[in-house]
Amino acid sequence: MADILKRNKALSVNPLKASQPIGGSLATLGFNRSIPMLHGSQGCTAFAKVFFVRHFREPIPLQSTAMDQGSSVMGADENVREGIRTIAEKSRPALITILTTGLAETQGADVQRNVREFREANPEFADIAVVAVNTPDFTGSVETGYAATLTEIIRALVPDAKDAGTCPGTRKRQVNVLANYTLTPGDLEALRDIFEQFQLRPVFVPDISDSLDGCLTDEDFSPVTIGGTPLSEMTTLGDALATVVIGASLCKAAELLEERTGVPTVSLDHLYGLKANDALISALAEISGRKVPERIERQRSQLQDTMLDTHFMLGQLRIGIAADGDLLGAFVDLVQEMGAEVVTAVTSCNVPLLARIPVASIKIGDLEDMEIIGKTNKVQLVIGNSHAVDTAQRLGVPILRAGFPLFDIIGGYQKTWVGYRGTRQTLFDLANLVINYSHEEIPVYHSIYAQKPANELTELHSSKALSCH
């Protein structure tokens, strides 16, 4: 059990976390024809939009209630009602989420009441789903904001089995998949392929592989998401064979979905590493009643060979990880499976999963804490998002960029980390970082028995030194 080290300073220096409204927006963007609206100032929304645009390199639909000095003091209920009505009139989305910011929460906003008032005053928009979620950015992280928003969307859109007449197993190939914030569009595409090899039809909730995958469309501009999980699919979740939940952060959402539908749940903390993917494949074989396809067995053998090839570089490597809970736990399991040692673990906020992560201690803090602890513990490699690049440079070690946001590389949002193939590539990346960043050079050796003039020995020494560089 890890020793959880709480914050011991009054401010964040080089912050690690992304805020809850960003997590809530990410969950919303995985549904078709949806748009998140942040209840706060225009700056709050602009800041979130910058994160998304730099990470995905795509236009992101995001709206704001544009609170100003007056509404911050006197109340901004009208901003919320008018904002919903304007979006509904102009864009006709399928889903609008109202996500509070720190400003709105401090002001005392009651967005659930605002939504009820909007419904009463505007019955003509009854076909548009509107979900309000409390996501203050002075607490939690992108992980908790994502999980809270997905929970409320399920609460609003998934009908009770008794009322809807659904029955588990009616759709004999459908499997619900609750996907956490760590899964990239590339991850979801790889997972879809794995499920389909077992003749199963996955319904991802949400599905950013269909809305944030960087696909060109015929439309020049859309005020809402194009692609993602259709809201019509939410009414079918009660007919599925099973629900596969990926990520410990989604436990509340999973409990709510099972309570509503009666569909049995298979919970997986992550899909990084051999052991975690074996658990997924075993679950799919049991759900489908089919043997594991030969193609997947071969991919597993390829991963085992890669583990043999890379353990020379990764075994006993001293690693520092800075990430939210789900991603931290995933990487700890992966690198420990390879014999590496996690000597520095830093996360953004305390979540139940931390107590189960097998490291000596976990610091709840920021990237300054990561740098200080990493220097003390002689870290040899860092895993973190793009904000941790400068930290790694000051420590003089390589960094594997992972998490959110990734703004200094192209295509980071699309990388595949999960499955046997994704794990295999991650091990290659880690090993290559270790090899390419090593500056240890073998000094030029001259035998004392060399029968050469002194000037030739000098030239030989110079040429060998140049070849080493």
Secondary structure, DSSP 8 states (H G I E B T S, - for coil): --EEE---SSS-SS-----HHHHHHHHHTTBTTEEEEEES-HHHHHHHHHHHHHHH-S----EE----HHHHHH--HHHHHHHHHHHHHHH--SEEEEEE-HHHHHHT--HHHHHHHHHHH-GGGTTSEEEEE---TTSS-HHHHHHHHHHHHHHHHS--HHHHT--TTSSTTEEEEEE-TT--HHHHHHHHHHHHHTT-EEEEES-TTTTSS----S-S--SS-SSSB-HHHHTTGGGSSEEEEE-GGGHHHHHHHHHHH---EEEES---SHHHHHHHHHHHHHHHT----HHHHHHHHHHHHHHHHHHHHHTT-EEEEE--HHHHHHHHHHHHHTT-EEEEEEESS--GGGGGS-SSEEEES-HHHHHHHHHHTT-SEEEE-GGGHHHHHHHT--EEE-SS---SSSSGGG---SHHHHHHHHHHHHHHHHHHH----------TT----HHHHHHHHHHHHHHH-
